Structure formats: C-alpha cells, structure tokens
Amino acid sequence: MPTDVESIKFSASGSGGFRFAAKAAHCIEKNRRANCMQTANQILCIQHADPAAEYAAKTAYGVPLQPGCSPVRISGGAAIMLRLFLSAQQHSIRKGVDDMPDQTGKNPRGKIKASQKQVWKRGYRSNGPSTSMKVRTNVVVQAVVLLAAFGLIVNLARIMLVEHDTYTDMANSRQFRTTMLPAARGTIYEANGGVVAQSATVYKIYLDPGFFRKEMALVEKRNEELKQAAQAKRENGETEPPDIVSTDEVREQLIAYLAEILETPEQTIRAAFEKENNYVVLKEQVEKSRADRIIEFISNIHVAGSARTISLSSIGRASDTKRYYPQNELAASVVGFTNKDGHGFYGVEKYYDEYLSGIDGRNVTARDANGNDMPYRYSKTYPAQDGDDVYLTIDMTLQTYLENELTEMVNQFQIKERACGVMLNAKTGAVLAMGSVGGFDANEPYEIYNKEIAAEIKNISNEDAQTKARNAAWETQWRNKCVTETYIPGSVFKVFTASAGLEENKINYYKDSFSCTGSIIVAEGTNPIHCSNRTGHGVQTFEMILKNSCNPAFITIGQRLGKQLFSQYFDAFGLTEKTGIDLPGETSSIYTSVDHMGPMELAASSYGQNNSLTPIEMVTGYAAVVNGGYLLKPYVVSKVVDQTGNVVLSNEKNVRRQVISEETSEKMRRALQFVVDSNHGGNAYIKGYKIGGKSGTSQKLQGMVNAANAEYVASYCCFAPADDPEIVLLVMADEPNKSISYFGATVVVPYARRVMEKALPYLGIYPEYSAEEETHKDISVPLLIDTPTADATEKLEKYGLKYEIVGDGSTVVSQMPITGTPVAKGGTVVLYTSKTSPEPVQVPSVINLTLAEANQILTEAKLNFVSKGSLHEDARVLMQSEPAGSVVDPWTVITLDVGHDEDAG
C-alpha cells in the first residue's frame, strides 16, 4: 500500500466504512484509480466485516474483491444512506481539489487552503469535515430518516386499520383451533302434531388409500416374519406351514363388501383404493346401522385358510345429518327440502330456514408452538343452539284427501301441465291443505317423478340438451303450482264481478233481469262474444246468470260498473298484489290496468278470460266473497317454537281489508248455493250439505293464432257450509286431454266434491237431510252375517232394499255388498246361506246416460249403484267407478258421477 495514502488522516464521522468510502472517493478524484483500487482491496480485506466498506468497494466504485475476501451484505436502507453520504463528501472534496496536494508527503509551500473553513498542513489532514459538510449531511440523513419513519407509520396504519381483520384471522388460525359444533335442524310438524320433516344422525364413510397401502405393507411384513420363523422350524425338523394372509384377497373382500353394503358399483370403490390422496369419501348419508356394520367388519376381517384376523384403521366414518320426510311426496311442494349444505331449498324449509337452522356452536382451543392443543383451561366452548320447531296449518288427513283426488283426476283426464288444489279456512286464512300433482318425493327430490319425462330425458343424446331438460323437469316438479304459477280462471272469476255489481247497486238481486240471445256485441265493428249456450238463455234472474254462467250477462254487469269501478274492486279483492303467504317464490298476477283497458278488455275481464291469477290469489279472493267480505292473508305455518317451548313466532288471522259488506256477502253465498242446489250443471251437490260453488273453463289463448288449437284450464271453487262457510276449496287442472273432456264441470267438479265429502265429516260438519233428500238418501247396508235368513230379509225390506238368496241354508254366511257399503234406495243385497263361489258379472258402460237409464242397465247386469252429484232428470253420467268391461262380483256397488258436460254452474 502506498505510503501517501496511509498518511492521509481523514476524520470523517461514522463507521470505518464511511471513512474508507471518503478516502476512496478522494483517491479517485485525483485520478489514482489503480492505486485506490489496490488500497481499497487491502483495506476491505482487513475490514471486510464492515458493510459500508464493502458496499463502497464493491458497488459504488466497482472495486473487485480479492480472492479469499468474504463479502458482507448490508441492508437497502444503509446502502441508500451511504450513497447519499458519499455524494455529499465528493461534492465537498471537489470544491477544494485544486488546492490539495497532488501527492502525499511534504508540501514545500507550507499551508494550503483547501476551502473556506478547511486548512491543510504539510503532511497532515484536518481533524474533521467542515460545518457546511455537516449541515448538508444532517439534512440528508434527517430527510431519509423522516421518509423511512413516514413509510413505517403508513405501513403500520395499513396493518392496524385496513388489514386488521386479516392479520387477526391469521394470528387466530395459528394460535387457536376452532371446532364447529353443528346445530340440529328443527322439526316440522303438521297441524295434528305428526312429523313432516325431521333430521337424524347419519354417517359419511371415508377411505385413506395411502394409509391402507401402509397397513397392507405391515401385513406383508408380518407374512415375511412368519415365513422366516417357519423356515427356522423346518431346519429343526418341524413342518408347520406359516399362517400367511393374502393382501390381494383382503383388498378384494373389502371392495366387494363395501360395494354391497353401500350400494355402490364395485368399480367406484376400486377406483377409490387406487387414488393417491389421503381422503376419499365412499358414501355420504349412510344410516347408523350400516355404518356400524362396516366398522364391525373392518375391525375383524377373516381370510379363508388363515386363523389371523386383520383390523384396519384406514376406513372410518364421520357423523353427519340427514333430513327425513316421513310423508314422502305428500305436501312436498309446501314443505320443500334441504340441499347438501343442510339449508332449506323450496317451501317451508326455505322460507323458515332462519328459524329451522339454529346457530352452530364452537369449541375454541389454544395451541402451542407445535400445533398441539393446550390444557383444558385454555379452551372455551360455545354450545350450539338447535333450530326451532315449525308447526304447519296443514292437516295431513285433509292433505291426503286432496292429493289422492288430484292424482286420480290427473290420471283420468291425462292432464299435461299438472293440477293443484288449495283448501283454506274461510274465517282465518289458514291453509288446511295445498297440493301440486305431479310433484316429487321430498326424500329423493332429484329423482324425476314423472316416469315418462324421465324416460324422454334419458333418451336425449346431446349432453347439454339432456342437462337442460333435466334442470327444467326438476324446476317444474319442485314448484308449488298454487303459488308460483298463474292461470286464467274463466267463469270462476264471475263471482268477483257479481259481488262488485251488488255492492255498487249496479244490479238488484231480486228485481234485476238479464236477457241473453247467445251473444253480445261489445263495441261497434267488433266480433260478437258468445255465450256457452249459443242459442241464448233468454231472460234470467241474477241467480240464474250465475247458474247458467252466462257471458253476455256478466259483460253487461262489467259495462254498468265501468272500467274505473271494475278495476277498483279487482284491486280490492287482492288480485293485483301478492297475497303475502309465507312460502317462497310467490308470483304476481297478470292483468290489464285501468289505463290500458278498453271496451273489449273490460268485457273479457268481466267473465274471467282476460286476466291471469295465481290459485292462492283466487281462493283468498273467493273467501272474501263468502266470509262477510274480509280479505285475509293466507298462511301455512301456525307457530314457531324454540327448544325450550317458547313460541317465538305466531301467525293468526290477519284481515287485510273489508272489500264488500256483510249483506252483499250473504247474497253471494245464497246465489252460489242456488247454483249447486239447482241440480243443473254443477255436480258438487252432496246430500245433506249446503254447498256453494262455481265452475270455470278458460282458453289459453296467449300467443295463439288459431283459437281452435288452444288448450284449456278447468277449475272449480266451492265452500261449505254455504250459510256459514268454514272451508273454501279450489281445484284446478291445467290442460286436460281435450279428446276426453275439458269442461270444469266434468273434469274438476267431481273430484272437488269427493274431497268435500270426506273433509266435512272429518271437520265435524255432519249432514242434515231435508225431506226431499231423505227420499233419495243412500242406504248403508246392515250387518246380516250369522243372522237367520228370515230376520235378514225382514231387515232389508225395512231399509227399502231388495234381496236375493243364494243357497239352501237357514243362516246368512256372507253377503254382497258388504256391511256399511252405501247403496241407492231400491238396491239389491245378495244373501249367501252356504259357502259358494258367486259367478262374476261384467260391468256395462253407462256414460252419458241419465240416472234412470243407468239404473235400469245396472240392475239388469246384477249391479248396484250410488250416484254423486246432480239429481236433475236431465243430468248425465259423467264417470263410473268401475270401467266398462271389468268383471266383478254380483251386486257390486258402482259409483256414478252425475252432472252436465258443459261450462255451466
């Protein structure tokens, strides 16, 4: 190292690295780069642990390190500060560079002035930097420190304020272990306390393929040990063979067993064993009994030819919950179902999901540095709050009556777009029964319930088209048709027009008359609108226009009201708004507003052909017509009860408004009862009961070019008792097969009547027969078995029944019809006095015959009958319980539905 460089006494403040950096800068400024590089290398090797020195040599000045020198890293902040410091030092040195000696050693001129405040002596350097150098350096350093402090503050603010939750969660995830404690979903009960939906514990069966392979490796290892032991014994003269277990046989036996008990294809189970991951779910929602059998099996596996047993830990189970619906498809569209996450999907399950779900609990445990749980005192348990129980207003007995008849109607008339029905408590708005057919089984909601549609979807070759069709089928069967779809009501709607006309005194119940010529021209230049009776009904009273369902008469009432009043009552009956029923997916009606209503729109609306309503809107509006004029809010849940028995929610009668007066409502009840009692058109008549009702048949004309190709909707709305209504029932069939029949009076009314026949006695409403009804009252066949023949015949004569004796005995051993069967007065009972096989008879067809004609033919065929519906002499048989050509025992009772196949009543 040159002597002149070593003699320089540069007392820069800071570390040795800074002093070296300044010294190196001075050398370079004097164009002594080679010497300086050598000097730098020597000093760096001596002071290689100094970060600043290394930075100056290696980075700032490009000085290469000598072999054997160890580089030392410095932080980015120190490097920046060093760069700024060196820059300031170089600037100061440049100012006095001309006055500095060009080489080290003695200076002959004595004192040399390097700068204003810096004096150089011969052979010596001043003790430190000048004041200006210090000031500049301090400013730079302070600026850097402030900048770094500002950055630190900003970063801390971001972490503490903006990303607080993120870092908190990160810390908690590392410091605490949280175990979820799932809440049990609440139970859904029907009105009588029967379970409709309930959760139960099930299990998820899983496999660890990697661990299974390790277990098999241990078995193989044991096999080798036994082989070696057997070999040693053979050398000692013993011949006992080793007890070897084939791992392949264990695997195959296990796969076959799991495939059978889990009802899963063997190839699926086999593929799970071949996976590389450590967790494969073999089957979810496995019942406890099956899960227990699996655990028992894997704990004690026997292989043929071996006395050893294999116990596996690679197959396990995890608890889960499954929702069970004991009623299957009954009320499925009302109840809904849950998805895989356990949350409600459609129906009450979805609408009341917040109550049913409950609140999951947690078990929080602190963890140590190794991830192990800390002792008990560091844990905290927050117990789960089980879901609340929900009680429906639905009575499953009434629901069964309704859905059974809907199903028969769908099958009989081949209804394409499903059928639905609603039974409402007329005084409270509580829904007693609500069904959509075809629907689905709530336990298997993803199974397409309609077998024909399922077969069609299966035959679709295009995968995307098949998926689209499947999704559409699911959506259709899951929807509650009573709430989520609209239909054109047709003549059923006429009760609203009539009520508004009476309330506004536009018609007089007792004095008004309406003339029907078979059609009416609404506006000049338009086509006439026809009545169902093209020849006309002539002059009619108010009651008669309802009975005859006369379109021109109701158009006249609509014209008297005018579009303003008509629209006002249309809105008042709740037909422009959702009912607010506590079910998801309620849709809105489609109607013509007053601003867009012309003469033709008013006319069509007046008789129910222009507007599209939901069935739930229709039945709640109808209830307002007959219950005194009070529009009610319908509901399907009566109360919600928590696990301690407290009622947390209660639904009760909710009157939205009064639409018509009690007087008008009483007149409408009387008129609608007349429609049924007049024994013409409406065959909902039930002997001994006061029934009111109105049928309807509407065309689906939207988008139709040719009305002749239009499909139809048949519906019927009735109530009972007519003088003090307890229930209102609406039944609707969407697109019955036109080649069979499409009139509401034929398609829907008989099934609505059957529901009422069963529902009224069940609700404690019993028949009261008038004198006329007594003469047509059906006779319940008495018990005659083990009765002397003479006594039996005497009893039958007393009941007004005929008899036929078969056999030579003196005591009745069997009878036909059996005890309790209703038979029309004058029917025949066969008394068997000895054991014999009666010769069967063939059922004739009596469809479209009058009741008198049907009676004669059935009697000749040795068959009894009972009639349901109209007793009017012009009424015809619409349906018979046993199809023509079927073979039955003599004097079997055939049920006849009697009425008129037309849109009347």
C-alpha positions, 0 to 999 in steps of 0.5 A, spaced: 500 500 500 502 506 498 505 510 503 501 517 501 495 514 502 496 511 509 498 518 511 492 521 509 488 522 516 481 523 514 476 524 520 470 523 517 464 521 522 461 514 522 463 507 521 470 505 518 466 504 512 464 511 511 471 513 512 474 508 507 468 510 502 471 518 503 478 516 502 476 512 496 472 517 493 478 522 494 483 517 491 479 517 485 478 524 484 485 525 483 485 520 478 489 514 482 484 509 480 489 503 480 492 505 486 485 506 490 483 500 487 489 496 490 488 500 497 481 499 497 482 491 496 487 491 502 483 495 506 476 491 505 480 485 506 482 487 513 475 490 514 471 486 510 466 485 516 464 492 515 458 493 510 459 500 508 466 498 506 464 493 502 458 496 499 463 502 497 468 497 494 464 493 491 458 497 488 459 504 488 466 504 485 466 497 482 472 495 486 473 487 485 474 483 491 480 479 492 480 472 492 479 469 499 475 476 501 468 474 504 463 479 502 458 482 507 451 484 505 448 490 508 441 492 508 437 497 502 436 502 507 444 503 509 446 502 502 441 508 500 444 512 506 451 511 504 450 513 497 447 519 499 453 520 504 458 519 499 455 524 494 455 529 499 463 528 501 465 528 493 461 534 492 465 537 498 472 534 496 471 537 489 470 544 491 477 544 494 481 539 489 485 544 486 488 546 492 490 539 495 496 536 494 497 532 488 501 527 492 502 525 499 508 527 503 511 534 504 508 540 501 514 545 500 509 551 500 507 550 507 499 551 508 494 550 503 487 552 503 483 547 501 476 551 502 473 556 506 473 553 513 478 547 511 486 548 512 491 543 510 498 542 513 504 539 510 503 532 511 497 532 515 489 532 514 484 536 518 481 533 524 474 533 521 469 535 515 467 542 515 460 545 518 457 546 511 459 538 510 455 537 516 449 541 515 448 538 508 449 531 511 444 532 517 439 534 512 440 528 508 440 523 513 434 527 517 430 527 510 431 519 509 430 518 516 423 522 516 421 518 509 423 511 512 419 513 519 413 516 514 413 509 510 413 505 517 407 509 520 403 508 513 405 501 513 403 500 520 396 504 519 395 499 513 396 493 518 392 496 524 386 499 520 385 496 513 388 489 514 386 488 521 381 483 520 386 479 516 392 479 520 387 477 526 384 471 522 391 469 521 394 470 528 387 466 530 388 460 525 395 459 528 394 460 535 387 457 536 383 451 533 376 452 532 371 446 532 364 447 529 359 444 533 353 443 528 346 445 530 340 440 529 335 442 524 328 443 527 322 439 526 316 440 522 310 438 524 303 438 521 297 441 524 295 434 528 302 434 531 305 428 526 312 429 523 313 432 516 320 433 516 325 431 521 333 430 521 337 424 524 344 422 525 347 419 519 354 417 517 359 419 511 364 413 510 371 415 508 377 411 505 385 413 506 388 409 500 395 411 502 394 409 509 391 402 507 397 401 502 401 402 509 397 397 513 397 392 507 405 393 507 405 391 515 401 385 513 406 383 508 411 384 513 408 380 518 407 374 512 415 375 511 416 374 519 412 368 519 415 365 513 422 366 516 420 363 523 417 357 519 423 356 515 427 356 522 422 350 524 423 346 518 431 346 519 429 343 526 425 338 523 418 341 524 413 342 518 408 347 520 406 351 514 406 359 516 399 362 517 400 367 511 394 372 509 393 374 502 393 382 501 390 381 494 384 377 497 383 382 503 383 388 498 378 384 494 373 382 500 373 389 502 371 392 495 366 387 494 363 388 501 363 395 501 360 395 494 354 391 497 353 394 503 353 401 500 350 400 494 355 402 490 358 399 483 364 395 485 368 399 480 367 406 484 370 403 490 376 400 486 377 406 483 377 409 490 383 404 493 387 406 487 387 414 488 393 417 491 390 422 496 389 421 503 381 422 503 376 419 499 369 419 501 365 412 499 358 414 501 355 420 504 348 419 508 349 412 510 344 410 516 347 408 523 346 401 522 350 400 516 355 404 518 356 400 524 356 394 520 362 396 516 366 398 522 364 391 525 367 388 519 373 392 518 375 391 525 375 383 524 376 381 517 377 373 516 381 370 510 379 363 508 385 358 510 388 363 515 386 363 523 389 371 523 384 376 523 386 383 520 383 390 523 384 396 519 384 403 521 384 406 514 376 406 513 372 410 518 366 414 518 364 421 520 357 423 523 353 427 519 345 429 518 340 427 514 333 430 513 327 425 513 320 426 510 316 421 513 310 423 508 314 422 502 311 426 496 305 428 500 305 436 501 312 436 498 311 442 494 309 446 501 314 443 505 320 443 500 327 440 502 334 441 504 340 441 499 347 438 501 349 444 505 343 442 510 339 449 508 332 449 506 331 449 498 323 450 496 317 451 501 317 451 508 324 449 509 326 455 505 322 460 507 323 458 515 330 456 514 332 462 519 328 459 524 329 451 522 337 452 522 339 454 529 346 457 530 352 452 530 356 452 536 364 452 537 369 449 541 375 454 541 382 451 543 389 454 544 395 451 541 402 451 542 408 452 538 407 445 535 400 445 533 398 441 539 392 443 543 393 446 550 390 444 557 383 444 558 383 451 561 385 454 555 379 452 551 372 455 551 366 452 548 360 455 545 354 450 545 350 450 539 343 452 539 338 447 535 333 450 530 326 451 532 320 447 531 315 449 525 308 447 526 304 447 519 296 449 518 296 443 514 292 437 516 295 431 513 288 427 513 285 433 509 292 433 505 291 426 503 284 427 501 286 432 496 292 429 493 289 422 492 283 426 488 288 430 484 292 424 482 286 420 480 283 426 476 290 427 473 290 420 471 283 420 468 283 426 464 291 425 462 292 432 464 299 435 461 301 441 465 299 438 472 293 440 477 293 443 484 288 444 489 288 449 495 283 448 501 283 454 506 279 456 512 274 461 510 274 465 517 282 465 518 286 464 512 289 458 514 291 453 509 288 446 511 291 443 505 295 445 498 297 440 493 301 440 486 300 433 482 305 431 479 310 433 484 316 429 487 318 425 493 321 430 498 326 424 500 329 423 493 327 430 490 332 429 484 329 423 482 324 425 476 317 423 478 314 423 472 316 416 469 315 418 462 319 425 462 324 421 465 324 416 460 324 422 454 330 425 458 334 419 458 333 418 451 336 425 449 343 424 446 346 431 446 349 432 453 347 439 454 340 438 451 339 432 456 342 437 462 337 442 460 331 438 460 333 435 466 334 442 470 327 444 467 323 437 469 326 438 476 324 446 476 317 444 474 316 438 479 319 442 485 314 448 484 308 449 488 303 450 482 298 454 487 303 459 488 308 460 483 304 459 477 298 463 474 292 461 470 286 464 467 280 462 471 274 463 466 267 463 469 270 462 476 272 469 476 264 471 475 263 471 482 268 477 483 264 481 478 257 479 481 259 481 488 262 488 485 255 489 481 251 488 488 255 492 492 255 498 487 247 497 486 249 496 479 244 490 479 238 488 484 238 481 486 231 480 486 228 485 481 234 485 476 233 481 469 238 479 464 236 477 457 241 473 453 240 471 445 247 467 445 251 473 444 253 480 445 256 485 441 261 489 445 263 495 441 261 497 434 265 493 428 267 488 433 266 480 433 260 478 437 262 474 444 258 468 445 255 465 450 256 457 452 249 456 450 249 459 443 242 459 442 241 464 448 238 463 455 233 468 454 231 472 460 234 470 467 234 472 474 241 474 477 241 467 480 240 464 474 246 468 470 250 465 475 247 458 474 247 458 467 254 462 467 252 466 462 257 471 458 253 476 455 250 477 462 256 478 466 259 483 460 253 487 461 254 487 469 262 489 467 259 495 462 254 498 468 260 498 473 265 501 468 272 500 467 274 505 473 269 501 478 271 494 475 278 495 476 277 498 483 274 492 486 279 487 482 284 491 486 280 490 492 279 483 492 287 482 492 288 480 485 293 485 483 298 484 489 301 478 492 297 475 497 303 475 502 303 467 504 309 465 507 312 460 502 317 462 497 317 464 490 310 467 490 308 470 483 304 476 481 298 476 477 297 478 470 292 483 468 290 489 464 290 496 468 285 501 468 289 505 463 290 500 458 283 497 458 278 498 453 271 496 451 273 489 449 278 488 455 273 490 460 268 485 457 273 479 457 275 481 464 268 481 466 267 473 465 274 471 467 278 470 460 282 476 460 286 476 466 291 471 469 291 469 477 295 465 481 290 459 485 292 462 492 290 469 489 283 466 487 281 462 493 283 468 498 279 472 493 273 467 493 273 467 501 272 474 501 266 473 497 263 468 502 266 470 509 262 477 510 267 480 505 274 480 509 280 479 505 285 475 509 292 473 508 293 466 507 298 462 511 301 455 512 305 455 518 301 456 525 307 457 530 314 457 531 317 454 537 324 454 540 327 448 544 325 450 550 317 451 548 317 458 547 313 460 541 317 465 538 313 466 532 305 466 531 301 467 525 293 468 526 288 471 522 290 477 519 284 481 515 287 485 510 281 489 508 273 489 508 272 489 500 264 488 500 259 488 506 256 483 510 249 483 506 252 483 499 256 477 502 250 473 504 247 474 497 253 471 494 253 465 498 245 464 497 246 465 489 252 460 489 248 455 493 242 456 488 247 454 483 249 447 486 242 446 489 239 447 482 241 440 480 243 443 473 250 443 471 254 443 477 255 436 480 258 438 487 251 437 490 252 432 496 246 430 500 245 433 506 250 439 505 249 446 503 254 447 498 256 453 494 260 453 488 262 455 481 265 452 475 270 455 470 273 453 463 278 458 460 282 458 453 289 459 453 289 463 448 296 467 449 300 467 443 295 463 439 293 464 432 288 459 431 283 459 437 281 452 435 288 449 437 288 452 444 288 448 450 284 449 456 284 450 464 278 447 468 277 449 475 272 449 480 271 453 487 266 451 492 265 452 500 261 449 505 257 450 509 254 455 504 250 459 510 256 459 514 262 457 510 268 454 514 272 451 508 273 454 501 276 449 496 279 450 489 281 445 484 284 446 478 287 442 472 291 445 467 290 442 460 286 436 460 286 431 454 281 435 450 279 428 446 276 426 453 273 432 456 275 439 458 269 442 461 270 444 469 264 441 470 266 434 468 273 434 469 274 438 476 267 438 479 267 431 481 273 430 484 272 437 488 266 434 491 269 427 493 274 431 497 268 435 500 265 429 502 270 426 506 273 433 509 266 435 512 265 429 516 272 429 518 271 437 520 265 435 524 260 438 519 255 432 519 249 432 514 242 434 515 237 431 510 231 435 508 225 431 506 226 431 499 233 428 500 231 423 505 227 420 499 233 419 495 238 418 501 243 412 500 242 406 504 248 403 508 247 396 508 246 392 515 250 387 518 246 380 516 252 375 517 250 369 522 243 372 522 237 367 520 235 368 513 228 370 515 230 376 520 235 378 514 230 379 509 225 382 514 231 387 515 232 389 508 225 390 506 225 395 512 231 399 509 227 399 502 232 394 499 231 388 495 234 381 496 236 375 493 238 368 496 243 364 494 243 357 497 239 352 501 241 354 508 237 357 514 243 362 516 246 368 512 254 366 511 256 372 507 253 377 503 254 382 497 255 388 498 258 388 504 256 391 511 256 399 511 257 399 503 252 405 501 247 403 496 241 407 492 234 406 495 231 400 491 238 396 491 239 389 491 243 385 497 245 378 495 244 373 501 249 367 501 246 361 506 252 356 504 259 357 502 259 358 494 263 361 489 258 367 486 259 367 478 262 374 476 258 379 472 261 384 467 260 391 468 256 395 462 258 402 460 253 407 462 256 414 460 252 419 458 246 416 460 241 419 465 240 416 472 234 412 470 237 409 464 243 407 468 239 404 473 235 400 469 242 397 465 245 396 472 240 392 475 239 388 469 247 386 469 246 384 477 249 391 479 248 396 484 249 403 484 250 410 488 250 416 484 254 423 486 252 429 484 246 432 480 239 429 481 236 433 475 232 428 470 236 431 465 243 430 468 248 425 465 253 420 467 259 423 467 264 417 470 263 410 473 267 407 478 268 401 475 270 401 467 266 398 462 268 391 461 271 389 468 268 383 471 266 383 478 262 380 483 254 380 483 251 386 486 257 390 486 256 397 488 258 402 482 259 409 483 256 414 478 258 421 477 252 425 475 252 432 472 252 436 465 258 436 460 258 443 459 261 450 462 255 451 466 254 452 474 
